[in-house]
Amino acid sequence: MQPIHVVGAGLAGCEATWQLVNKGVPVILHEMRPVKSDAAHKTAYFAELVCSNSLRAGNIENAVGLLKEEMRRLGSLIMREADKHQVPAGGALAVDRDGFAAAITEAIKSHPLVTLVTEEVTDLEALEGTVIVASGPLTSDALSANIKSMLNEEYFHFFDAAAPIVEADSLDYDKVYRASRYDKGGADYLNCPFYTKEEYVAFREALCSAELAPVKDFERNVFEACMPIEEMALRGEDTMRFGPLKPVGLIDPRNGREAYAVVQLRQDNAAASLYNIVGFQTHLKWPEQRRVFGMIPGLEKAEFVRFGVMHKNTYLNSPKLLDKHFCLRSNERFFFAGQMTGVEGYVESAASGLMAGLHAARRALELAPVDFPAETAHGALANYISNPAVENFQPMNINFGLIPPLTQRIRKKREKNAAIAQRGLEKLAELLAVIQ
């Protein structure tokens, strides 16, 4: 059997490799470290955790907890070693960073179907047969140029200005109202009104004094095209009121009033379960975003599925380029996996590698293709990165807003999420009966 090439030995590459070899498909794994390193990695281990050592929430009432449980049931190497190397972290799954990476490195290197090639790949088309590209957000300049040339387009997006996204059912609708400015285009926006100058000024002052995330040297020119909301606040008391918080034309239909300032929320997905905060690109630290944006009327208890970010990162325009199997639409020889596909987070990156590896293995074994059900966390991620209808595509963590809602209404959020998770695991069991 012809081996499959996997480029990159991060979380996604290792998980893809593991899925392939455990189904009897040989792998040639290409990893440029330690021959050539990058600005972030410090060791020669595979699956090195560069930032946090946390894989986030552990319970399945949280979407990433559901994703992890699905990965366990799918035979994930990443989850196997994370569970073995767990360290105390409350309700989160955190790992001993070096022990976790060392164990994954040993499992991959010692597998008889893995051939390791320690070199930088600079020409993907020179590799024979099927290729899974999992080179990560810090893909080398040479390989980045090669991918761009191969796709014959400007395939990189710069993840430099993404506004926060909140869950619709976590908003206070006693305060939030639906309307569009001057009633144009229907009542398409949710509006959060500051009715008094005093509450608006208090919000502005909190913005001006909030703590910023550190800026890396290569990110200092990122903010020129899109001003952070906190910078706008610093430029004057009324600057935001003549910008994204402009109240003119936004009449509250409940009382006929025009507020002193209004924060608008725009629908972010077809199910209307997620809304982004319009104009709120920000470089505030995440806990500060929760605190300060919680001062916005109606957002006091908002659940954030993505905080605002302004940093330089690269990823594919996946809805245009990839199908739900993480396969390149224009050339089925190539799969992509990891953060470069627009999944955000360690767990999501590993899950994308799992899916790419599984799909590539089934093709190599001449088995019928399968789709992950939309009700599963894996299926939700696959659908998000491959949906051509997605506009202004931005990297996203897994969240329940990406999963189809239940047909029955459950008021308590924890119970609702538990029901969504249970449905997802039942759907996964149906898939496992086919693929195992």
The 8 nearest C-alpha neighbors of each residue, nearest first, counted from 0:
[[1, 2, 24, 25, 363, 364, 3, 23],
 [0, 2, 3, 128, 25, 24, 363, 129],
 [3, 1, 25, 26, 0, 27, 4, 24],
 [2, 4, 26, 129, 130, 27, 25, 5],
 [3, 5, 130, 27, 26, 28, 131, 129],
 [6, 4, 131, 28, 130, 132, 29, 27],
 [5, 7, 29, 132, 133, 134, 28, 131],
 [6, 8, 134, 30, 133, 12, 29, 9],
 [9, 7, 12, 13, 45, 30, 46, 10],
 [8, 10, 46, 12, 11, 45, 7, 13],
 [9, 11, 46, 349, 13, 12, 14, 348],
 [12, 10, 352, 349, 337, 14, 348, 13],
 [13, 11, 8, 15, 133, 9, 7, 14],
 [12, 14, 16, 8, 10, 15, 11, 9],
 [13, 15, 17, 11, 353, 352, 16, 12],
 [14, 16, 356, 352, 353, 12, 18, 17],
 [17, 15, 13, 19, 14, 18, 12, 20],
 [18, 16, 14, 19, 20, 15, 21, 13],
 [17, 19, 15, 356, 21, 16, 357, 20],
 [20, 18, 24, 16, 22, 360, 17, 21],
 [21, 19, 24, 23, 22, 17, 25, 18],
 [22, 20, 23, 18, 19, 17, 24, 16],
 [21, 23, 20, 19, 24, 18, 360, 357],
 [22, 24, 20, 21, 25, 19, 112, 360],
 [23, 25, 20, 19, 22, 360, 26, 2],
 [26, 24, 2, 112, 20, 113, 3, 23],
 [27, 25, 3, 113, 2, 4, 28, 112],
 [26, 28, 114, 4, 115, 113, 3, 5],
 [29, 27, 5, 115, 4, 26, 116, 6],
 [28, 30, 6, 116, 7, 117, 5, 115],
 [31, 29, 7, 117, 32, 8, 118, 6],
 [30, 32, 118, 119, 117, 35, 34, 33],
 [33, 31, 34, 35, 36, 30, 43, 117],
 [32, 34, 35, 43, 36, 31, 117, 42],
 [35, 33, 32, 31, 36, 118, 117, 119],
 [36, 34, 32, 33, 31, 37, 119, 118],
 [35, 37, 32, 33, 34, 40, 31, 38],
 [38, 36, 39, 40, 35, 137, 139, 32],
 [37, 39, 40, 36, 137, 41, 49, 139],
 [38, 40, 37, 49, 41, 137, 36, 50],
 [41, 39, 42, 49, 37, 38, 36, 47],
 [40, 42, 39, 43, 49, 47, 36, 38],
 [43, 41, 44, 40, 47, 33, 45, 32],
 [42, 44, 33, 32, 45, 41, 40, 47],
 [45, 43, 42, 100, 47, 101, 104, 46],
 [44, 46, 104, 8, 47, 9, 100, 43],
 [47, 45, 9, 10, 100, 8, 48, 44],
 [46, 48, 100, 45, 44, 49, 9, 40],
 [49, 47, 50, 52, 46, 96, 51, 100],
 [48, 50, 47, 40, 39, 51, 41, 52],
 [51, 49, 48, 52, 39, 53, 47, 40],
 [52, 50, 53, 49, 48, 54, 93, 96],
 [51, 53, 93, 94, 96, 48, 50, 54],
 [54, 52, 93, 55, 51, 92, 94, 91],
 [53, 55, 92, 93, 346, 345, 52, 56],
 [56, 54, 91, 53, 92, 57, 63, 93],
 [57, 55, 91, 64, 90, 58, 92, 63],
 [56, 58, 64, 91, 92, 90, 55, 59],
 [59, 57, 64, 60, 61, 56, 65, 90],
 [58, 60, 65, 64, 61, 420, 62, 57],
 [59, 61, 417, 416, 58, 413, 62, 420],
 [62, 60, 59, 64, 63, 58, 65, 56],
 [61, 63, 398, 65, 64, 399, 397, 66],
 [64, 62, 66, 65, 61, 397, 67, 56],
 [65, 63, 59, 57, 58, 67, 61, 62],
 [64, 66, 59, 62, 68, 63, 67, 420],
 [65, 67, 63, 69, 376, 64, 68, 70],
 [68, 66, 70, 64, 69, 65, 63, 71],
 [69, 67, 71, 65, 70, 66, 64, 72],
 [68, 70, 66, 72, 67, 71, 65, 73],
 [69, 71, 73, 67, 75, 68, 72, 66],
 [72, 70, 68, 74, 73, 75, 69, 78],
 [71, 73, 69, 70, 74, 68, 75, 431],
 [72, 74, 70, 71, 75, 69, 431, 353],
 [75, 73, 71, 72, 70, 76, 79, 18],
 [74, 76, 70, 78, 71, 77, 73, 79],
 [75, 77, 79, 78, 14, 80, 74, 17],
 [78, 76, 75, 80, 79, 81, 14, 349],
 [79, 77, 81, 75, 80, 76, 71, 82],
 [80, 78, 76, 82, 77, 81, 75, 83],
 [79, 81, 83, 82, 78, 77, 99, 84],
 [80, 82, 78, 84, 83, 79, 85, 94],
 [83, 81, 85, 80, 79, 84, 78, 94],
 [82, 84, 80, 81, 85, 79, 99, 94],
 [85, 83, 81, 94, 82, 95, 99, 80],
 [84, 86, 94, 82, 93, 83, 81, 95],
 [85, 87, 94, 93, 95, 88, 84, 92],
 [88, 86, 89, 85, 93, 92, 91, 94],
 [89, 87, 91, 93, 90, 86, 92, 53],
 [88, 90, 91, 87, 92, 93, 56, 57],
 [89, 91, 57, 56, 88, 92, 58, 55],
 [92, 90, 56, 55, 57, 88, 89, 93],
 [91, 93, 54, 55, 57, 53, 56, 88],
 [94, 92, 53, 52, 86, 85, 54, 88],
 [95, 93, 85, 86, 84, 96, 52, 81],
 [94, 96, 98, 84, 97, 99, 86, 85],
 [95, 97, 99, 94, 98, 52, 100, 48],
 [98, 96, 100, 99, 95, 101, 47, 44],
 [97, 99, 101, 95, 100, 96, 102, 84],
 [98, 100, 96, 102, 97, 101, 84, 95],
 [101, 99, 103, 97, 46, 47, 102, 98],
 [100, 102, 104, 98, 103, 99, 97, 44],
 [103, 101, 105, 104, 99, 100, 98, 106],
 [102, 104, 106, 100, 105, 101, 107, 99],
 [105, 103, 101, 45, 107, 102, 106, 44],
 [104, 106, 102, 108, 103, 107, 109, 101],
 [107, 105, 103, 109, 104, 108, 102, 110],
 [106, 108, 104, 105, 110, 109, 103, 113],
 [109, 107, 105, 110, 106, 104, 113, 115],
 [108, 110, 106, 107, 105, 111, 113, 104],
 [109, 111, 107, 112, 113, 108, 106, 20],
 [112, 110, 113, 109, 114, 108, 25, 20],
 [111, 113, 25, 110, 20, 26, 114, 24],
 [114, 112, 26, 111, 110, 27, 25, 115],
 [113, 115, 27, 28, 26, 116, 112, 108],
 [116, 114, 28, 27, 29, 113, 117, 108],
 [117, 115, 29, 118, 28, 30, 114, 27],
 [118, 116, 30, 31, 29, 115, 32, 34],
 [117, 119, 31, 116, 30, 120, 29, 34],
 [118, 120, 31, 121, 30, 117, 35, 29],
 [121, 119, 122, 118, 142, 123, 29, 6],
 [120, 122, 142, 141, 119, 145, 123, 143],
 [123, 121, 125, 124, 120, 145, 142, 126],
 [124, 122, 125, 126, 121, 120, 145, 146],
 [123, 125, 126, 122, 127, 149, 130, 145],
 [124, 126, 123, 122, 127, 121, 120, 128],
 [127, 125, 124, 123, 128, 4, 130, 122],
 [128, 126, 125, 129, 124, 130, 4, 3],
 [127, 129, 130, 332, 3, 126, 1, 2],
 [128, 130, 332, 3, 333, 4, 127, 131],
 [131, 129, 4, 333, 5, 3, 334, 132],
 [132, 130, 334, 5, 335, 333, 4, 6],
 [131, 133, 335, 6, 134, 5, 334, 336],
 [134, 132, 336, 7, 12, 6, 135, 337],
 [135, 133, 7, 138, 132, 6, 136, 137],
 [134, 136, 137, 138, 133, 339, 338, 337],
 [135, 137, 339, 138, 313, 338, 312, 314],
 [138, 136, 135, 139, 134, 37, 313, 312],
 [137, 139, 134, 135, 136, 143, 140, 142],
 [140, 138, 142, 141, 143, 137, 37, 134],
 [139, 141, 143, 142, 144, 138, 145, 137],
 [140, 142, 144, 143, 139, 121, 145, 120],
 [143, 141, 121, 145, 144, 139, 140, 146],
 [144, 142, 140, 146, 145, 141, 139, 138],
 [143, 145, 147, 141, 142, 146, 140, 148],
 [144, 146, 142, 148, 143, 147, 122, 149],
 [147, 145, 149, 143, 148, 144, 150, 142],
 [146, 148, 144, 150, 145, 149, 154, 151],
 [147, 149, 151, 145, 146, 150, 144, 152],
 [148, 150, 146, 151, 147, 145, 124, 152],
 [151, 149, 147, 148, 152, 146, 154, 153],
 [152, 150, 148, 149, 147, 153, 154, 146],
 [153, 151, 154, 150, 147, 148, 149, 155],
 [154, 152, 155, 147, 151, 150, 156, 148],
 [153, 155, 152, 315, 147, 316, 156, 150],
 [156, 154, 315, 314, 313, 153, 157, 316],
 [157, 155, 313, 314, 158, 315, 154, 316],
 [156, 158, 313, 159, 312, 311, 155, 314],
 [159, 157, 312, 311, 160, 156, 310, 313],
 [158, 160, 309, 310, 311, 157, 221, 161],
 [159, 161, 309, 280, 308, 158, 162, 225],
 [160, 162, 308, 307, 280, 159, 309, 163],
 [161, 163, 307, 280, 279, 276, 275, 160],
 [164, 162, 307, 306, 305, 275, 276, 161],
 [163, 165, 275, 305, 274, 304, 303, 276],
 [166, 164, 303, 302, 274, 304, 273, 301],
 [165, 167, 273, 169, 302, 168, 272, 274],
 [168, 166, 272, 273, 169, 170, 274, 165],
 [167, 169, 170, 166, 272, 171, 301, 273],
 [168, 170, 301, 167, 166, 302, 300, 171],
 [171, 169, 301, 297, 168, 298, 167, 172],
 [172, 170, 297, 173, 174, 175, 298, 169],
 [173, 171, 175, 174, 170, 176, 297, 168],
 [172, 174, 171, 175, 297, 176, 170, 296],
 [175, 173, 172, 297, 171, 296, 176, 191],
 [176, 174, 172, 191, 190, 297, 173, 171],
 [177, 175, 190, 189, 251, 178, 174, 172],
 [176, 178, 189, 186, 188, 190, 187, 175],
 [179, 177, 186, 188, 187, 189, 182, 176],
 [180, 178, 186, 182, 188, 187, 183, 181],
 [179, 181, 248, 249, 182, 183, 178, 247],
 [180, 182, 248, 183, 179, 249, 250, 247],
 [183, 181, 179, 180, 185, 184, 178, 186],
 [184, 182, 181, 185, 179, 180, 186, 178],
 [185, 183, 182, 186, 179, 187, 180, 181],
 [184, 186, 187, 183, 182, 179, 178, 188],
 [185, 187, 178, 179, 177, 188, 182, 184],
 [186, 188, 185, 179, 178, 177, 189, 184],
 [189, 187, 265, 178, 177, 179, 264, 186],
 [188, 190, 177, 264, 176, 263, 175, 178],
 [191, 189, 263, 176, 175, 262, 177, 188],
 [190, 192, 175, 262, 296, 261, 297, 263],
 [193, 191, 261, 258, 194, 260, 190, 296],
 [192, 194, 260, 195, 259, 199, 258, 261],
 [193, 195, 258, 259, 192, 260, 196, 198],
 [196, 194, 197, 193, 198, 259, 199, 258],
 [195, 197, 199, 198, 200, 259, 194, 193],
 [196, 198, 200, 195, 199, 201, 202, 193],
 [199, 197, 201, 200, 196, 195, 202, 193],
 [198, 200, 202, 196, 201, 197, 193, 203],
 [201, 199, 203, 197, 202, 198, 196, 204],
 [202, 200, 198, 204, 199, 203, 197, 205],
 [201, 203, 199, 205, 200, 204, 198, 206],
 [204, 202, 200, 206, 205, 201, 232, 207],
 [203, 205, 207, 201, 206, 202, 200, 208],
 [204, 206, 202, 208, 203, 207, 209, 291],
 [207, 205, 203, 209, 204, 229, 208, 202],
 [206, 208, 204, 205, 233, 209, 229, 203],
 [207, 209, 205, 206, 204, 210, 203, 229],
 [210, 208, 206, 207, 205, 287, 211, 283],
 [211, 209, 283, 284, 287, 208, 212, 206],
 [212, 210, 283, 284, 282, 213, 209, 287],
 [211, 213, 284, 283, 282, 214, 210, 285],
 [214, 212, 211, 215, 282, 284, 283, 210],
 [215, 213, 218, 212, 216, 219, 310, 217],
 [216, 214, 218, 217, 213, 219, 310, 311],
 [215, 217, 218, 219, 214, 220, 213, 221],
 [218, 216, 215, 219, 220, 311, 214, 221],
 [219, 217, 215, 221, 216, 220, 311, 310],
 [218, 220, 221, 216, 217, 214, 215, 222],
 [219, 221, 218, 222, 223, 217, 216, 224],
 [222, 220, 218, 219, 223, 159, 311, 310],
 [221, 223, 225, 220, 224, 226, 219, 159],
 [224, 222, 225, 221, 220, 226, 219, 227],
 [225, 223, 222, 226, 221, 220, 160, 159],
 [226, 224, 222, 223, 227, 160, 280, 221],
 [225, 227, 222, 228, 230, 224, 231, 223],
 [228, 226, 281, 280, 230, 229, 231, 225],
 [227, 229, 231, 279, 230, 281, 280, 232],
 [228, 230, 232, 231, 227, 206, 207, 233],
 [231, 229, 233, 227, 232, 228, 234, 226],
 [230, 232, 228, 229, 234, 233, 239, 238],
 [233, 231, 229, 230, 234, 235, 203, 239],
 [232, 234, 230, 231, 235, 207, 229, 236],
 [235, 233, 231, 232, 238, 230, 236, 237],
 [234, 236, 238, 237, 233, 232, 231, 239],
 [235, 237, 238, 232, 234, 203, 200, 239],
 [236, 238, 240, 235, 239, 241, 232, 234],
 [239, 237, 235, 241, 240, 236, 231, 242],
 [238, 240, 242, 241, 244, 237, 243, 232],
 [241, 239, 245, 244, 237, 242, 238, 260],
 [242, 240, 245, 239, 238, 237, 244, 243],
 [241, 243, 239, 240, 245, 244, 238, 278],
 [242, 244, 278, 245, 239, 277, 240, 241],
 [245, 243, 240, 261, 262, 239, 260, 242],
 [244, 246, 240, 241, 242, 243, 247, 260],
 [247, 245, 260, 261, 249, 258, 244, 259],
 [246, 248, 249, 245, 257, 180, 250, 181],
 [247, 249, 181, 180, 250, 246, 257, 182],
 [250, 248, 180, 247, 246, 257, 181, 179],
 [249, 251, 257, 256, 255, 248, 252, 178],
 [250, 252, 255, 256, 253, 254, 257, 249],
 [253, 251, 255, 254, 250, 256, 176, 178],
 [254, 252, 251, 255, 176, 256, 250, 177],
 [253, 255, 256, 252, 251, 250, 257, 176],
 [256, 254, 251, 252, 250, 253, 257, 249],
 [257, 255, 251, 254, 250, 258, 252, 253],
 [256, 258, 250, 249, 251, 246, 259, 255],
 [257, 259, 194, 260, 192, 193, 246, 256],
 [258, 260, 194, 193, 195, 196, 246, 257],
 [261, 259, 246, 193, 244, 258, 245, 240],
 [262, 260, 192, 244, 246, 191, 193, 245],
 [263, 261, 191, 244, 190, 192, 264, 260],
 [262, 264, 190, 277, 189, 276, 191, 261],
 [265, 263, 276, 189, 275, 277, 274, 188],
 [264, 266, 274, 188, 275, 267, 277, 263],
 [267, 265, 274, 271, 268, 273, 275, 264],
 [266, 268, 274, 273, 275, 265, 271, 269],
 [269, 267, 271, 270, 273, 266, 272, 274],
 [268, 270, 271, 267, 266, 272, 273, 389],
 [269, 271, 272, 268, 403, 273, 400, 404],
 [272, 270, 269, 268, 273, 266, 267, 167],
 [271, 273, 167, 400, 270, 166, 268, 274],
 [272, 274, 166, 267, 167, 271, 165, 268],
 [275, 273, 266, 267, 265, 165, 164, 264],
 [274, 276, 164, 265, 264, 163, 277, 267],
 [277, 275, 264, 279, 163, 162, 263, 164],
 [276, 278, 279, 264, 263, 275, 265, 243],
 [277, 279, 243, 280, 276, 162, 228, 227],
 [280, 278, 162, 228, 277, 276, 281, 227],
 [281, 279, 162, 227, 160, 161, 307, 278],
 [280, 282, 227, 307, 283, 228, 279, 308],
 [281, 283, 309, 211, 212, 308, 284, 227],
 [284, 282, 211, 212, 281, 210, 288, 287],
 [285, 283, 212, 287, 211, 286, 210, 288],
 [284, 286, 288, 287, 283, 306, 289, 307],
 [287, 285, 289, 288, 284, 290, 283, 291],
 [288, 286, 290, 284, 285, 289, 291, 283],
 [289, 287, 285, 291, 286, 290, 292, 283],
 [288, 290, 286, 287, 292, 293, 291, 285],
 [291, 289, 287, 293, 288, 292, 286, 294],
 [292, 290, 293, 288, 294, 289, 287, 205],
 [291, 293, 294, 295, 288, 289, 290, 298],
 [292, 294, 299, 298, 290, 291, 295, 289],
 [295, 293, 292, 291, 299, 296, 202, 298],
 [294, 296, 293, 298, 292, 297, 299, 191],
 [297, 295, 191, 298, 294, 174, 192, 193],
 [296, 298, 171, 174, 175, 170, 299, 191],
 [297, 299, 301, 293, 295, 300, 296, 170],
 [298, 300, 293, 297, 301, 294, 296, 295],
 [301, 299, 298, 169, 302, 170, 293, 297],
 [300, 302, 298, 169, 170, 299, 303, 165],
 [301, 303, 165, 166, 169, 304, 300, 170],
 [304, 302, 165, 305, 164, 301, 306, 166],
 [305, 303, 165, 164, 398, 302, 166, 306],
 [306, 304, 164, 163, 303, 307, 396, 395],
 [305, 307, 163, 303, 308, 285, 164, 304],
 [306, 308, 163, 162, 161, 281, 280, 305],
 [309, 307, 161, 282, 281, 160, 310, 306],
 [310, 308, 159, 160, 282, 281, 161, 158],
 [311, 309, 159, 218, 308, 158, 312, 221],
 [310, 312, 159, 158, 218, 157, 221, 313],
 [311, 313, 158, 157, 136, 310, 314, 159],
 [314, 312, 157, 156, 136, 155, 158, 339],
 [313, 315, 339, 155, 156, 340, 341, 136],
 [316, 314, 317, 340, 155, 154, 339, 156],
 [315, 317, 319, 318, 154, 320, 314, 156],
 [316, 318, 320, 315, 321, 319, 384, 340],
 [319, 317, 385, 387, 386, 384, 320, 316],
 [320, 318, 317, 316, 387, 321, 385, 386],
 [319, 321, 317, 318, 328, 327, 316, 322],
 [322, 320, 327, 317, 326, 328, 325, 385],
 [321, 323, 385, 324, 325, 326, 328, 327],
 [322, 324, 381, 385, 325, 382, 321, 326],
 [323, 325, 326, 322, 355, 358, 354, 381],
 [326, 324, 323, 322, 321, 334, 335, 355],
 [325, 327, 334, 324, 321, 322, 333, 331],
 [326, 328, 321, 330, 329, 331, 333, 320],
 [327, 329, 321, 330, 320, 322, 326, 331],
 [328, 330, 327, 331, 320, 150, 321, 326],
 [331, 329, 327, 332, 328, 333, 326, 334],
 [332, 330, 333, 327, 326, 328, 329, 334],
 [331, 333, 129, 330, 130, 128, 334, 327],
 [332, 334, 130, 331, 327, 131, 129, 326],
 [335, 333, 326, 131, 325, 327, 132, 130],
 [336, 334, 132, 131, 325, 133, 326, 340],
 [337, 335, 133, 352, 351, 340, 11, 132],
 [338, 336, 348, 11, 339, 133, 351, 340],
 [337, 339, 342, 340, 348, 341, 135, 343],
 [338, 340, 314, 136, 341, 337, 135, 315],
 [341, 339, 338, 315, 314, 342, 317, 337],
 [342, 340, 394, 339, 338, 314, 343, 384],
 [343, 341, 338, 394, 395, 347, 340, 348],
 [342, 344, 396, 395, 394, 338, 347, 341],
 [343, 345, 347, 346, 348, 396, 342, 338],
 [344, 346, 348, 347, 349, 54, 10, 343],
 [347, 345, 349, 348, 344, 350, 54, 67],
 [346, 348, 350, 344, 349, 345, 342, 343],
 [349, 347, 337, 345, 351, 11, 338, 346],
 [348, 350, 11, 10, 352, 346, 351, 347],
 [351, 349, 353, 347, 352, 348, 346, 354],
 [352, 350, 354, 348, 353, 336, 349, 337],
 [353, 351, 11, 15, 336, 349, 355, 350],
 [352, 354, 350, 15, 356, 14, 351, 355],
 [353, 355, 357, 351, 356, 352, 358, 350],
 [356, 354, 352, 358, 357, 353, 325, 359],
 [357, 355, 15, 359, 353, 18, 354, 358],
 [356, 358, 360, 354, 359, 355, 18, 353],
 [357, 359, 361, 355, 360, 356, 354, 324],
 [360, 358, 356, 362, 357, 361, 355, 363],
 [361, 359, 363, 357, 362, 19, 358, 356],
 [362, 360, 366, 364, 358, 363, 359, 365],
 [361, 363, 365, 359, 360, 364, 366, 358],
 [364, 362, 360, 365, 361, 359, 24, 366],
 [363, 365, 361, 362, 366, 360, 24, 359],
 [366, 364, 362, 363, 361, 367, 360, 368],
 [367, 365, 361, 364, 362, 368, 363, 360],
 [366, 368, 369, 365, 361, 362, 364, 358],
 [369, 367, 366, 361, 358, 370, 362, 365],
 [370, 368, 367, 371, 358, 434, 430, 433],
 [369, 371, 372, 368, 378, 324, 323, 430],
 [370, 372, 378, 373, 377, 369, 375, 430],
 [373, 371, 378, 374, 375, 370, 426, 427],
 [372, 374, 378, 379, 375, 371, 402, 403],
 [373, 375, 423, 372, 402, 403, 378, 376],
 [376, 374, 423, 378, 377, 373, 372, 379],
 [375, 377, 379, 66, 378, 380, 65, 374],
 [378, 376, 380, 375, 379, 381, 371, 66],
 [379, 377, 373, 371, 381, 375, 372, 380],
 [378, 380, 376, 382, 373, 377, 402, 381],
 [381, 379, 383, 377, 382, 378, 376, 384],
 [382, 380, 323, 378, 379, 383, 384, 377],
 [381, 383, 379, 385, 380, 384, 386, 323],
 [384, 382, 380, 381, 385, 386, 379, 401],
 [383, 385, 318, 317, 381, 382, 386, 380],
 [386, 384, 318, 322, 382, 323, 383, 321],
 [385, 387, 318, 388, 383, 389, 382, 384],
 [388, 386, 318, 389, 319, 385, 390, 384],
 [387, 389, 386, 390, 318, 385, 319, 269],
 [390, 388, 387, 386, 392, 391, 318, 383],
 [389, 391, 392, 388, 387, 393, 318, 267],
 [390, 392, 393, 389, 316, 388, 161, 267],
 [393, 391, 390, 389, 394, 316, 318, 317],
 [392, 394, 395, 391, 341, 158, 161, 156],
 [395, 393, 341, 342, 343, 392, 396, 158],
 [396, 394, 343, 342, 393, 397, 341, 305],
 [397, 395, 343, 342, 344, 398, 347, 305],
 [396, 398, 63, 62, 395, 380, 347, 376],
 [399, 397, 62, 400, 401, 396, 304, 63],
 [398, 400, 402, 401, 62, 397, 416, 61],
 [399, 401, 272, 398, 402, 273, 166, 403],
 [402, 400, 399, 379, 398, 403, 397, 383],
 [401, 403, 399, 379, 400, 374, 404, 373],
 [404, 402, 374, 401, 405, 373, 400, 270],
 [405, 403, 402, 406, 419, 400, 270, 399],
 [406, 404, 407, 403, 419, 408, 418, 415],
 [405, 407, 404, 408, 403, 409, 419, 418],
 [408, 406, 405, 409, 404, 415, 410, 418],
 [407, 409, 410, 406, 405, 415, 404, 411],
 [410, 408, 415, 411, 407, 414, 412, 405],
 [409, 411, 412, 408, 415, 414, 413, 168],
 [412, 410, 414, 413, 409, 415, 416, 408],
 [411, 413, 415, 414, 416, 410, 409, 417],
 [412, 414, 416, 415, 411, 417, 60, 61],
 [415, 413, 417, 412, 411, 416, 418, 409],
 [414, 416, 412, 418, 409, 417, 413, 411],
 [417, 415, 60, 419, 413, 418, 414, 412],
 [416, 418, 60, 420, 414, 415, 419, 421],
 [417, 419, 421, 415, 416, 420, 422, 414],
 [420, 418, 416, 422, 417, 421, 423, 415],
 [421, 419, 423, 417, 418, 422, 416, 65],
 [420, 422, 418, 424, 423, 419, 417, 425],
 [421, 423, 425, 419, 420, 424, 418, 426],
 [424, 422, 375, 420, 374, 426, 421, 425],
 [425, 423, 427, 421, 426, 422, 428, 420],
 [424, 426, 428, 422, 427, 423, 421, 429],
 [425, 427, 423, 429, 428, 424, 422, 372],
 [426, 428, 424, 430, 429, 425, 431, 423],
 [427, 429, 431, 425, 426, 430, 424, 432],
 [428, 430, 426, 432, 427, 431, 425, 433],
 [431, 429, 427, 433, 432, 428, 434, 426],
 [432, 430, 428, 434, 433, 429, 435, 427],
 [431, 433, 429, 430, 434, 435, 428, 427],
 [434, 432, 431, 430, 435, 429, 369, 428],
 [433, 435, 431, 432, 430, 369, 361, 357],
 [434, 431, 433, 432, 430, 73, 22, 428]]
